[in-house]
Amino acid sequence: MERTNSLKTLLATGWLQGAIPVALLVALVLVIEIAAPGFLTGDTLLLLLSNTAVLFILAAGVTFVILIGGIDLSIQSVASLASVILAQLLPRLGLLAFPVAILSGFAFGLLSGYVHVRLKVPSFVATLATGGVVAGIALWVADGRAITIEEGGRENTAWINGSLGGLPTVVIIAAVIGIVAYVGLRYTRFGRYSMAIGAGEPAAIAAGINVDRTKIIAFAISGMLAAIAGTILAARLSSGSPVLANQLLLPAIAAVIVGGTAITGGLGGIARTAVGALIISIVRIGTTFVGINIFAENIVFGAVLVMAVAITIDRSKIAIIK
């Protein structure tokens, strides 16, 4: 009985949710290295980090929304639209095309937050609808096709595909975003308010926190980071597409949850999301590395996600699981 109470205490403080993903990450790396020696080489690890960078940036954005108890289902559409905008404007605007594309994501994030907060629409409906609108705009602007970045614009994307001090530029960008997001959540008023809202919105309102403004900012950040991810994808692939990021929604949300951030909000953070993104990437790359069939890879991915949700969900906030 005492051991059961101790386990509940650990879960309540969040210690176990933070420790399990790290242990899982280490275990996955060791299992893959034993099954296929050579996985832990410098080149493979750099490839892993490069492939994780975009996923982490997307997941970092949606972390802000999940921490307040919401969800953002528009990130893949926002990222795709940003890639289309970048591909079209790079030849004419040069590097200025990057802030234009990123601001589009910020604007649609604000729209999602406004619809959710002001119109009292559940976040999953608000962002699903916004995502549909954004996807339609992307298809319309791109005329339903991929847009190759012309030669005049590719010279402005070379820096993203380069490296600095032996590290790929995309990894450095992801690291900078991660550090800024971590500091923002841990040491600013906005971060404290976000945690408080996720832990209990009525209590946050009673404490005088401007809940509506905090929520709108969280959605705006999510949209902006989704757009950054989209511009990086376009620069790396030398093209933008209205469906470029369509396969990244589930992995991004999974990275947040697998990392130990509670789907019900109020517990988690960017460091946990970084661990979760690495786990998702290792499951994808590692299973291919050891020769596991791609369909079996999806089985492993689904099983890991179910276990993560089962561990991190705060059942005290949900009277009935629907």
Long-range contacts (C-beta under 8 A, 24 or more apart in sequence): 14-260, 14-267, 14-268, 16-311, 17-260, 17-262, 17-267, 17-268, 17-272, 17-311, 17-312, 18-260, 18-272, 20-260, 20-311, 21-258, 21-259, 21-260, 21-272, 21-275, 21-276, 21-279, 21-308, 22-275, 24-258, 24-279, 24-304, 25-275, 25-278, 25-279, 25-282, 28-279, 28-282, 28-283, 28-286, 29-282, 29-286, 32-282, 32-286, 32-289, 32-290, 35-290, 36-289, 36-290, 36-291, 39-286, 39-289, 44-289, 46-167, 46-168, 46-171, 47-285, 48-278, 48-281, 48-282, 48-285, 49-167, 49-168, 49-171, 50-168, 50-170, 50-171, 51-281, 51-284, 51-285, 52-174, 52-277, 52-278, 52-280, 52-281, 53-168, 53-170, 53-171, 53-173, 53-174, 53-232, 54-170, 54-174, 54-229, 54-232, 54-233, 54-248, 55-248, 55-251, 55-252, 55-255, 55-277, 55-280, 55-281, 56-174, 56-177, 56-178, 56-255, 56-273, 56-274, 56-277, 57-173, 57-174, 57-177, 57-225, 57-228, 57-229, 57-232, 58-225, 58-226, 58-229, 58-245, 58-248, 58-252, 59-251, 59-252, 59-253, 59-255, 59-256, 59-259, 59-273, 59-276, 59-277, 60-177, 60-178, 60-181, 60-225, 60-270, 60-273, 60-274, 61-221, 61-222, 61-223, 61-224, 61-225, 61-226, 61-229, 62-222, 62-226, 62-252, 62-253, 62-256, 63-181, 63-256, 63-261, 63-268, 63-269, 63-270, 63-273, 64-181, 64-185, 64-194, 64-218, 64-221, 64-222, 65-123, 65-218, 65-219, 65-222, 66-198, 66-253, 66-256, 66-257, 66-261, 66-262, 66-263, 66-265, 66-268, 67-185, 67-194, 67-195, 67-198, 67-218, 67-261, 67-265, 67-266, 67-267, 67-268, 67-269, 68-194, 68-197, 68-198, 68-214, 68-215, 68-218, 68-265, 69-197, 69-198, 69-201, 69-264, 69-265, 69-266, 70-116, 70-123, 70-124, 70-215, 70-218, 70-219, 70-265, 71-123, 71-124, 71-127, 71-253, 72-109, 72-112, 72-123, 72-127, 72-219, 72-222, 72-223, 72-226, 73-124, 73-127, 73-128, 73-131, 73-249, 74-108, 74-109, 74-112, 74-127, 74-128, 74-130, 74-131, 74-134, 74-223, 74-226, 75-131, 75-222, 75-223, 75-226, 75-229, 75-245, 75-248, 75-249, 75-252, 76-131, 76-226, 76-245, 76-246, 76-247, 76-248, 76-249, 76-252, 77-130, 77-131, 77-132, 77-134, 77-135, 77-138, 77-245, 78-104, 78-105, 78-108, 78-109, 78-131, 78-134, 78-223, 78-226, 78-227, 78-230, 79-105, 79-226, 79-227, 79-229, 79-230, 79-233, 79-244, 79-245, 79-248, 80-134, 80-135, 80-138, 80-230, 80-240, 80-241, 80-242, 80-243, 80-244, 80-245, 80-246, 81-105, 81-108, 81-134, 81-135, 81-137, 81-138, 81-141, 81-227, 81-230, 81-242, 82-226, 82-227, 82-228, 82-229, 82-230, 82-231, 82-234, 82-240, 83-230, 83-231, 83-233, 83-234, 83-239, 83-240, 83-241, 83-244, 83-245, 84-138, 84-141, 84-142, 84-147, 84-234, 84-240, 84-241, 84-242, 84-244, 85-141, 85-240, 86-149, 86-230, 86-231, 86-234, 86-235, 86-240, 87-147, 87-148, 87-149, 87-153, 87-234, 87-239, 87-240, 88-141, 88-142, 88-147, 88-240, 90-149, 90-150, 90-152, 90-153, 90-154, 90-156, 90-157, 91-149, 91-150, 91-152, 91-153, 94-153, 94-156, 95-156, 97-153, 97-156, 98-231, 101-227, 101-230, 101-231, 102-224, 102-227, 102-228, 102-231, 103-224, 103-227, 104-227, 105-223, 105-224, 105-225, 105-226, 105-227, 105-228, 105-230, 106-220, 106-223, 106-224, 106-227, 107-223, 108-134, 108-223, 109-219, 109-220, 109-221, 109-222, 109-223, 109-224, 109-226, 110-216, 110-219, 110-220, 110-223, 112-219, 112-222, 112-223, 113-215, 113-216, 113-217, 113-218, 113-219, 113-220, 114-216, 116-215, 116-219, 117-212, 117-215, 117-216, 118-212, 123-219, 127-219, 135-242, 138-242, 139-242, 141-242, 142-240, 142-241, 142-242, 144-242, 145-241, 146-239, 146-240, 146-241, 146-244, 147-239, 147-240, 147-241, 148-238, 148-239, 149-234, 149-235, 149-238, 149-239, 149-240, 154-238, 157-234, 157-235, 157-236, 157-238, 160-232, 160-235, 160-236, 161-235, 161-236, 170-232, 170-236, 173-228, 173-232, 177-225, 177-228, 178-270, 178-271, 178-274, 181-270, 182-269, 182-270, 182-271, 185-269, 185-270, 186-269, 190-214, 190-217, 194-218, 195-266, 195-267, 196-266, 197-265, 197-266, 198-262, 198-264, 198-265, 198-266, 198-267, 199-265, 199-266, 199-267, 200-266, 251-280, 251-284, 254-280, 254-301, 254-304, 254-305, 254-308, 255-279, 255-280, 257-305, 257-308, 257-309, 257-312, 258-304, 258-305, 258-308, 260-308, 260-311, 260-312, 261-312, 262-312, 262-313, 262-314, 263-309, 263-312, 263-313, 264-313, 264-314, 264-317, 264-318, 266-314, 267-312, 267-314, 268-312, 276-308, 279-304
